[in-house]
Amino acid sequence: MRMRIVHRYAAREFAGPFLAAVFGVTVMLLGGMLFELTDLIVDKKMEVKTVALMLVYRLPGVVVLTLPIAVLFGTLLSLGRLAKDSELTVLLSTGTPFRKVAAPILLLAALVSAACFFLNEWVVPASNHRAETLFRRALFRDPLPAVQEGIFFKGGDDRVFYVDKVDRRSRTMTHILIYQLGNGPFPEIIAAARGRYEERVWFLEEGVRRRFDEEGFTVEEYWFESLSYPMAESLEVYLGNQRTTDEMTRKELGEHIRLFKRSGLDVKRLEVDYHAKAALPLAGFMWALVGAPLSIRAARSGRMFGVVASIVLALAYYVLASLFRSLGGNGIVQPWLAAWTANLVYAAGGLALLYRADRI
């Protein structure tokens, strides 16, 4: 009974700073985004309605960024207040382990991380795609397809395209991959080193065309120096079907990776993004795991400790994640390890700090 009361009390203390941080950080992020979108109205002459819709569609992605920060902020401020007012000292002096005091906050952090994963998998890709589609339709008004680099886009007749680099001025492309889905389990694949695009045709150079049997073995392969590839789709089809990895679910991205591997395309960066879609939503829980035992220092470090510690922990996490993302994309470490290293480091640090917290 006593621990239930303690758990409810800790959860209530967590709720206030958490909700305040959700509101405050969301407003700040939306404010920065609104400033950028306002430039589209002034410079690109976009309609106010279009920009407003883009802001609404961007909201789920902003919330996914906000929630982990709010979890860390709520953890440090709630447990920090208990420590500063000596309530935590009293609880620990009665023999109550610190991990039990922090348990309801860690449980709430885990639930928030689960919500982030759900949003990141089922809501954010679709909303990001709607926002980007509005942007592409409004921004690219020339008669040529708005081919963008590093983006998957789907044609109107079961064709999927990927272009690594694009030079808009010369209308040239490098590292092009096209696969045509058919009746069998494997597509026909065309890979080209470079090419040039016009209104209804792509001119590909130095490439290979492959067909596969039912078991995935190559049954036809021929190399070409040049190939004219007709593009029957309209501009609207291209603008509505281009997708970055942020606009795809893990399942969709995994399907592209499996198919593209067969063409010999380097997919390390895509594999890092695939694993990161599972790893990054757990950031809130990992931060709470580290932040909970650090909050004991609040009694000696003053009111600003929670705010400063939140900024430092979040910044260090993203720097570490970005560093290993680059290492994974360049093949220096395995893609799954690149995506999960920051979580593993914070998990190890958090568990070590929790272990020490009961021995202070």
Secondary structure, DSSP 8 states (H G I E B T S, - for coil): -HHHHHHHHHHHHHHHHHHHHHHHHHHHHHHHHHHHHHHHHHHS---HHHHHHHHHHHHHHHHHHHHHHHHHHHHHHHHHHHHHTTHHHHHHHTT--HHHHHHHHHHHHHHHHHHHHHIIIIIHHHHHHHHHHHHHHHH--SSS----TTEEEE-TTSEEEEEEEEETTTTEEEEEEEEE--SSSS-EEEEEEEEEE-SSEEEEEEEEEEEE-TTS-EEEEEEEEEEEEE----HHHHHHHEE-GGGS-HHHHHHHHHHHHTTT---HHHHHHHHHHHHGGGHHHHHHHHHHHHGGGHHHH-TTHHHHHHHHHHHHHHHHHHHHHHHHHTTSS-HHHHHHHHHHHHHHHHHHHHHHHTT-
